[in-house]
Amino acid sequence: MTSPPPPPDSRPRTDPWHAFGYLVAGVAFYGLIGFGLDQWLGTSWLVAVGVVLGAVLGLYMTWKRVEPEDEHPAGTDRRQ
């Protein structure tokens, strides 16, 4: 007789390269937007804002990807 399979892990599995990709893509994309706006508007600080914003959004996307789903959707009674 074979033993039953182990219960599934409650945490979603993800590849660490996804997190790296989100961070690099966010920094590059928003950094380039900031660079373009710097050239267009004649400023020198928007590229830094774009890089920071891209890093923050990359971290947020990574967090949302690995966050476990709520077992009880909003509006349902959890006491049942």
C-alpha positions as CSV (number, residue, x, y, z in Angstrom):
1,M,0.0,0.0,0.0
2,T,1.3,3.5,-0.8
3,S,1.1,6.4,1.6
4,P,-1.2,9.3,0.7
5,P,0.5,12.3,-0.8
6,P,1.6,15.1,1.5
7,P,-0.9,18.0,1.9
8,P,-0.1,20.9,-0.5
9,D,2.0,23.7,0.9
10,S,-0.1,26.7,1.8
11,R,2.6,29.1,0.4
12,P,2.7,29.6,-3.3
13,R,5.9,28.5,-4.9
14,T,7.7,31.0,-7.1
15,D,10.9,31.3,-8.9
16,P,13.4,33.8,-7.4
17,W,14.1,35.0,-10.9
18,H,10.6,36.4,-11.2
19,A,11.3,38.7,-8.3
20,F,14.6,39.7,-9.9
21,G,12.9,40.3,-13.2
22,Y,10.2,42.5,-11.6
23,L,12.8,44.6,-9.9
24,V,15.1,45.1,-12.9
25,A,12.2,45.7,-15.3
26,G,10.5,48.2,-13.0
27,V,13.8,50.1,-12.4
28,A,14.7,50.1,-16.1
29,F,11.2,51.0,-17.4
30,Y,10.4,53.8,-15.0
31,G,14.0,55.0,-15.0
32,L,13.8,55.4,-18.8
33,I,10.5,57.2,-18.5
34,G,12.1,59.5,-15.9
35,F,15.1,60.0,-18.2
36,G,12.8,60.9,-21.1
37,L,10.9,63.4,-19.0
38,D,14.2,64.9,-17.8
39,Q,15.3,65.5,-21.3
40,W,11.9,66.9,-22.3
41,L,11.4,69.1,-19.3
42,G,15.0,70.1,-18.7
43,T,15.2,68.7,-15.2
44,S,17.7,66.4,-13.6
45,W,15.8,64.7,-10.8
46,L,13.0,62.8,-12.5
47,V,15.2,59.8,-13.4
48,A,15.9,59.2,-9.7
49,V,12.1,59.4,-9.0
50,G,11.5,56.9,-11.8
51,V,14.2,54.5,-10.5
52,V,12.8,54.6,-7.0
53,L,9.2,54.3,-8.2
54,G,10.2,51.3,-10.4
55,A,11.8,49.6,-7.5
56,V,8.8,50.1,-5.2
57,L,6.4,48.8,-7.9
58,G,8.7,45.8,-8.6
59,L,8.7,45.0,-4.8
60,Y,4.9,45.4,-4.7
61,M,4.4,43.1,-7.7
62,T,6.7,40.5,-6.1
63,W,4.8,40.7,-2.8
64,K,1.4,40.3,-4.5
65,R,2.7,37.3,-6.4
66,V,3.9,35.3,-3.4
67,E,1.1,36.5,-1.0
68,P,-1.1,33.6,0.0
69,E,-4.7,33.9,-1.2
70,D,-7.3,34.7,1.4
71,E,-9.3,31.6,2.2
72,H,-12.4,33.6,3.0
73,P,-13.3,36.2,0.4
74,A,-14.6,39.6,1.5
75,G,-18.2,39.5,2.5
76,T,-18.4,35.9,3.7
77,D,-19.0,34.9,7.2
78,R,-15.8,33.3,8.7
79,R,-17.6,31.7,11.6
80,Q,-19.4,29.0,9.5
